[in-house]
Amino acid sequence: MTKDILSVAVLGPGGVGGLLAALLSRAGHRVTCLAGEQTAASLRADGIRVRSTPFGDFTARVAADTELRAPVDAVLITVKHTALDAALARVPASALGEDTLLVPFLNGVEHPAVLRARYRPDRVAPAVVRVESTRVAPGVIEHGSGFAEIDLTGDAVPRPSLDALARVLEAAGPTVRVLPDETAALWAKMAFLAPFALLTTRHGLPLGEVRTRHREELTALVEETAAVSRACGAPVDPAQALARYDSFAPGTKSSMQRDAEAGRPLELDAIGGGLLRAAERHGVPVPVATRLVRELLLLADTTR
């Protein structure tokens, strides 16, 4: 991947995917968004409108379709985990090029294996993104955070391919790092996200109230998650995780909590379920996480 201008497909042009699609298009790359017919038609007609403090307010023209029909240099997979199986039908393996990179921006740690079972394993390059970006309407993106940071990894992917994509993404706007240890990169986010998502959603409270009213529970869950991460080969410092929570604005909500408030499907299996399955594989006791996942499952059942 040494071209100056890339062809990029974005599967799921929501908060993250829409922002990346618009930034890449503005930088001169050929971008095709893959979505349902109604969304695709809207994007073809109106493009993607972005409101962002660091990147400015702008409209970017993009192509859009319901399915990938020709090879591209990279496919950015930016759907929620709950929609992954259905969304991948829009990316048939037969449409991929020999060197197409598949870059999933998903929560959890199990999705790379799903993609590698379906596509060429050495072309799957997982990414971790830190950003607050919301799709408020089809093709309308509000980037609320003053940052957009990406960690790109992939143990089986040739390093020059990762470096080339990282340069393209960073030139478009986000801060990008290429990390050599896929497990460590994915668990670094999982170890932070799981306690944040599970507790804010379970109690229906923003982070500020969780870290004060439920401090003991938060501390125990952080320690459990760190123990699982260590067992998976990705050391995490619980004290650093707690310090990060304390640094966030009191009103901060997790994406899982926002999904619960909006009545959308929860990424509970990808985050909580993934944590419990890893704990079971390595024989790590996680009583707090187990209870919270069980309670969230019961809450989800009663609100259907």
C-alpha positions in Angstrom: 0.0 0.0 0.0 2.3 2.7 -1.3 -0.2 4.8 -3.2 -0.7 8.5 -2.6 -4.4 8.2 -3.2 -6.2 5.2 -1.7 -9.6 3.7 -2.4 -11.3 3.0 1.0 -14.7 1.4 1.8 -16.3 2.3 5.1 -18.7 -0.3 6.4 -21.2 1.5 8.7 -20.9 5.3 8.2 -22.0 6.1 11.8 -20.3 8.3 14.4 -16.8 6.8 13.9 -17.2 5.6 10.3 -18.8 8.8 9.1 -16.1 10.9 10.6 -13.3 8.8 9.1 -15.0 8.7 5.7 -15.4 12.4 5.6 -11.8 13.1 6.7 -10.4 10.7 4.2 -12.5 12.1 1.4 -11.5 15.7 2.3 -7.9 14.5 2.1 -8.4 13.4 -1.5 -9.0 9.7 -1.1 -11.7 7.7 -3.0 -14.2 6.8 -0.3 -17.2 4.5 -0.7 -19.6 4.1 2.3 -21.5 0.8 2.6 -24.9 1.0 4.2 -28.6 0.3 3.6 -30.2 1.7 0.5 -31.9 4.7 2.2 -28.7 5.8 3.9 -26.6 5.1 0.8 -29.0 7.3 -1.3 -28.8 10.1 1.3 -25.0 10.0 1.3 -24.8 10.0 -2.5 -27.1 13.1 -2.7 -25.8 15.1 0.2 -22.4 13.8 1.2 -21.3 13.7 4.9 -21.6 16.9 6.9 -19.2 17.1 9.9 -19.3 19.5 12.8 -16.0 19.3 14.7 -13.9 21.6 16.8 -10.5 20.2 15.9 -11.3 19.4 12.2 -13.7 22.2 11.4 -17.2 22.2 9.9 -17.3 20.8 6.4 -19.1 18.6 3.9 -17.4 15.8 2.1 -18.6 14.0 -1.0 -18.5 10.2 -0.9 -19.7 7.4 -3.1 -22.1 5.0 -1.4 -23.5 1.5 -2.1 -25.2 -1.3 -0.4 -22.4 -3.8 -1.1 -18.7 -3.7 -2.1 -18.5 -4.4 -5.8 -14.9 -3.7 -6.7 -11.5 -4.2 -4.9 -10.3 -1.4 -2.6 -7.1 -0.8 -0.7 -8.8 -0.9 2.7 -12.2 -1.7 4.3 -12.8 0.2 7.6 -15.4 -1.8 9.6 -17.1 0.6 11.9 -20.4 -1.0 12.8 -21.4 -2.0 16.3 -20.6 -5.6 17.3 -24.3 -6.4 17.4 -24.6 -5.6 13.7 -21.3 -7.2 12.6 -22.7 -10.5 11.1 -25.3 -8.9 9.0 -23.0 -6.1 7.9 -20.3 -8.4 6.7 -22.8 -9.6 4.0 -22.0 -6.2 2.3 -18.3 -7.2 2.0 -18.1 -10.5 0.0 -14.7 -12.0 0.0 -14.8 -12.3 -3.8 -14.9 -8.5 -4.1 -11.7 -8.0 -2.1 -8.3 -7.4 -3.7 -5.2 -9.4 -3.0 -3.9 -6.7 -0.7 -7.1 -5.3 0.7 -6.7 -4.5 4.4 -9.7 -5.2 6.7 -9.6 -2.8 9.6 -12.2 -3.4 12.3 -12.9 -0.6 14.8 -15.0 -2.7 17.2 -15.2 -3.0 20.9 -14.2 -6.2 22.5 -11.4 -8.7 21.8 -13.0 -11.5 19.9 -14.0 -10.0 16.5 -10.5 -10.4 14.9 -11.0 -14.1 15.0 -14.4 -13.8 13.4 -13.0 -11.8 10.5 -10.0 -14.1 10.1 -12.3 -17.1 9.8 -14.1 -15.3 7.0 -11.3 -13.5 5.1 -7.5 -13.8 4.7 -6.0 -13.8 8.2 -3.0 -11.8 7.2 -5.1 -8.9 5.9 -7.1 -8.3 9.2 -5.6 -5.3 11.0 -7.6 -4.5 14.2 -7.8 -0.9 15.3 -8.7 0.8 18.5 -10.2 4.3 18.4 -10.6 6.9 21.1 -13.1 9.5 20.0 -16.5 10.9 20.9 -18.4 11.2 17.6 -22.1 10.7 17.0 -24.3 10.3 13.9 -27.2 12.6 14.6 -28.9 11.9 11.2 -27.8 10.0 8.1 -24.7 11.7 6.8 -24.6 14.2 9.7 -21.7 13.7 12.2 -21.0 15.6 15.4 -17.5 15.2 16.6 -17.7 16.2 20.3 -14.2 15.4 21.6 -11.2 17.5 21.0 -9.3 14.5 19.8 -9.4 11.4 17.6 -6.8 8.8 18.3 -6.2 5.5 16.6 -4.1 2.5 17.5 -3.5 0.2 14.5 -2.2 -3.3 14.9 -2.3 -6.8 13.4 0.2 -9.5 14.4 0.0 -11.3 11.0 -0.2 -8.1 8.8 3.1 -7.0 7.1 4.4 -4.0 9.0 4.9 -1.9 5.9 1.1 -2.2 5.1 0.2 -1.0 8.6 2.7 1.9 8.4 1.3 3.0 5.0 -2.3 3.0 6.2 -1.3 4.8 9.4 0.3 7.6 7.4 -2.8 8.0 5.3 -5.1 8.1 8.3 -2.9 10.5 10.2 -2.5 12.9 7.3 -6.3 13.0 7.2 -6.6 14.2 10.8 -6.5 11.6 13.6 -3.4 10.8 15.7 -2.3 7.3 14.7 0.1 4.8 16.3 1.1 1.4 15.0 1.4 -1.0 17.9 3.4 -4.3 17.6 1.3 -6.4 20.1 -2.3 -7.0 19.0 -3.3 -8.6 22.2 -1.9 -5.8 24.3 -3.6 -3.1 22.1 -7.0 -4.7 22.3 -6.9 -5.5 26.0 -5.7 -2.0 26.8 -9.0 -0.7 25.6 -11.1 -3.6 26.9 -9.6 -3.2 30.4 -10.7 0.4 30.5 -14.0 0.0 28.6 -15.5 -3.0 30.4 -15.8 -1.5 33.9 -16.9 1.9 32.5 -19.6 0.3 30.2 -20.9 -2.3 32.7 -21.2 0.0 35.7 -22.6 3.1 34.0 -25.2 1.0 32.2 -26.1 -1.1 35.2 -26.7 1.9 37.5 -27.9 4.3 34.8 -25.5 6.9 36.0 -22.7 9.0 34.4 -19.1 8.2 35.3 -18.8 10.9 37.9 -21.6 9.4 40.1 -20.3 5.8 39.5 -16.8 6.7 40.7 -18.1 8.3 43.8 -21.3 6.4 44.8 -20.0 3.0 43.6 -16.3 3.4 44.1 -15.8 0.1 45.8 -17.5 -1.8 43.1 -15.6 0.1 40.4 -12.3 -0.6 42.1 -13.1 -4.4 42.4 -14.2 -4.6 38.7 -11.1 -2.8 37.5 -8.9 -5.2 39.5 -10.8 -8.2 38.0 -10.5 -6.9 34.5 -6.8 -6.2 34.9 -6.3 -9.8 36.2 -8.0 -11.2 33.1 -5.9 -8.9 30.9 -2.7 -10.1 32.6 -3.7 -13.7 32.1 -4.2 -13.0 28.4 -0.7 -11.7 28.1 -1.5 -7.9 28.3 -0.5 -6.4 31.6 -2.7 -3.6 32.8 -2.2 -1.3 35.9 -5.4 -1.0 37.9 -4.2 2.2 39.5 -3.7 3.9 36.1 -7.2 2.8 35.0 -8.8 4.4 38.1 -6.8 7.5 37.6 -8.1 7.7 34.0 -11.7 7.4 35.2 -11.1 10.2 37.7 -9.8 12.5 35.0 -12.9 12.3 32.9 -15.7 14.9 33.1 -18.4 13.9 35.6 -21.1 13.7 33.0 -19.3 11.2 30.8 -21.5 8.3 29.7 -20.4 5.1 28.0 -21.7 4.2 24.5 -23.4 1.1 26.1 -25.3 3.3 28.5 -26.3 5.6 25.6 -27.5 2.6 23.7 -29.5 1.4 26.7 -31.1 4.8 27.1 -32.1 4.9 23.4 -33.5 1.3 23.5 -30.8 0.0 21.1 -29.2 -3.4 21.3 -26.3 -3.5 23.8 -22.8 -4.7 23.1 -23.0 -6.7 26.3 -21.8 -10.0 24.7 -18.8 -8.4 23.1 -17.7 -6.5 26.2 -19.1 -8.4 29.3 -19.4 -11.8 27.6 -15.9 -11.5 26.1 -14.5 -10.6 29.5 -16.2 -13.6 31.2 -15.2 -16.1 28.4 -11.5 -14.9 28.7 -11.7 -15.2 32.5 -13.1 -18.8 32.2 -10.4 -19.8 29.8 -7.6 -18.7 32.1 -9.3 -19.7 35.4 -9.5 -16.1 36.7 -12.3 -15.5 39.3 -14.5 -12.5 38.3 -17.4 -12.4 40.7 -18.3 -8.7 40.3 -18.2 -8.9 36.5 -20.3 -12.1 36.5 -22.9 -10.5 38.7 -23.1 -7.3 36.6 -23.4 -9.2 33.3 -26.2 -11.4 34.8 -28.0 -8.3 36.1 -27.7 -6.5 32.8 -29.1 -9.5 30.9 -32.1 -9.5 33.3 -32.6 -5.8 32.7 -32.5 -6.2 29.0 -35.0 -9.0 29.2 -37.4 -7.0 31.2 -37.3 -3.9 28.9 -38.0 -5.8 25.7 
